[in-house]
């Protein structure tokens, strides 16, 4: 079905047009099961609501949109400030759009293209599952910022800017191996994460192989979608799952600092001491990891530099209408009190 309409969606779901509209606009007055059914159909047919009629008077002709998942995540807060300052400094409007975890970021971007006359888009975070064809539908340059490992398809203008997630993950596992740890668990992102999550697990595997350690898939624990991704709550629940598995471990590597802090609480509640009974390492280099006790060993990402590079990249592509090579930044291993020799 091409050029699907809201009436088509309503017919497929056997509901009224008003109900579809409520689902799209996240109206509270709609049954959760019905809403999910409607959103699944919208995703399947790549439906993009056309709000251009109610936006005819808008004149955002020099606007760059920043689409961010988990806008309240402190990891992104610093980068957003850099984006705003640098975009405004070049005489452009800055538009921040929060993308819910259940939403597809590219579908949201396509909708914004209809609502605003965007000049460029920066995606901050996201998973980009099987979205190569949808990336081609974007008519403006885009940057996948803090997202590596995604192939920019021919026919679109974009780039990826991130740390080398695989190498940096390998680096922090190397450090634990050098401290004598052999039974290292990994608290990973969601199992279907083909970007950051997959790369960091690959780095974990690379390090184990380098040090002659056998990879055990049961030592990798993936996030449950019912919890907020990369959060302390998620880390707490994942660590409890690890401890309940019966697996022997002397160290835990976490996909983010927030996950590491949550995991630490779960360990403390079971009477375990950090790092005497278990070393814990995170990833990101957030200030919370320093002020937590014990301070968390982590990989610090150069957030300011990546944000500035993302702005430079989007303006370069806007001027040339050509993709540019992806950029990988180095992280910094911060050795702190949460890790020690076995």
Secondary structure, DSSP 8 states (H G I E B T S, - for coil): --S--HHHHHHHHTS-HHHHHHHHTT-SSS-HHHHHHHHHHHHHTT-----GGGGTT---TTEEEEEEESTT-HHHHHHHHHHHHHHHHTT-EEEEEEE-TTS-HHHHHHHHHHHS-EEEEEEES---TT-HHHHHT--SEEEEET--S----TTS-EEEEEE-HHHHHHHHHHHHHHTT---EEEE-S-TT-TTHHHHHHHHHHHHHHHTT----GGGEE---TTS-TTSHHHHHHHHHHHHHTT---SEEEESSHHHHHHHHHHHHHTT--TTTT-EEE-SB--HHHHHSSS--BEEE--HHHHHHHHHHHHHHHHHH-S----EEE--EEE--TT----
